[in-house]
């Protein structure tokens, strides 16, 4: 079997279920679709595109192809990308299911940041975004004429693994909840209202013979979990977490990937949206009514 090396540039935050799940899904999809090859992945953090070293560039160019993504790569905290570094990538670059992030209340990207994204995409041999908004937005900013596919979020197709330790009752309604307490500063604006609303939901469903599960997506959420009444906490490996999603009757979530995983697990979801990407995902699946603004 022929061996190939794939340089995989991505957000590598294993504490965040969504970021971790995206990376796992991309690797599995590549292995499944390149099954005639034995793949060796060489991982690089997204920060490489801003501050990569000559040694990093040498390692990248020692691979057969370069895959960027998926997920929220176009995010102000990773900007601007370094055009010199991008130019020094000599192997075919594939942009895989990436998207734009802009949280409610945060600044717009600066022109130099947007220019660096357009430059990166122009360099790529293949470009795919996770939603139509990212495509349309960047076409307006200079990507007109570039062939772009919209493929959705790769984490939708994350493989599931059964967790034998966690038992979900088949005789009860099972409700999954999630909050975004991963560093979004805007949560404080609506915190009391959101917590109060979630507890109303918890009380109502528990009166009607339901089990309420809290689906942890980031360790920061533990700081606020004691504000929710009588929830069962689920915090497992992303593939196992997605399996648990498949056992829920409905998910009410905030973190984007609480809803992406729910959708991929064929479980109905409602998203309390804090970011333009949440609305974009709801539009992508043709259910814009499932994304609700906190205000």
Secondary structure, 3 states (H helix, E strand, C coil): CEEEEEEEEECCCCCCHHHHHHHHHHHHHHHHHCCCEEEEEEEEECCHHHHCCHHHHHHHHCCCEEEEEEEEEECHHHCCCCHHHHHCCCCEEEEEEEEECCECCCCCCCHHHHHHHHHHHHHCCEEEECCHHHHHHHHHHHHCCCCCEECCCHHHHCCCCCCCCCCCCCCCEEEEECCCCCCCCCHHHHHHHHHHHHHHHHHHHHHCCEEEEEECCCHHHHHCHHHCCCCEEECCCHHHHHHHHCCCCEEEECCHHHHHHHHHCCCCEEEEECEHHHHHHHHHCCCHHHEEECC
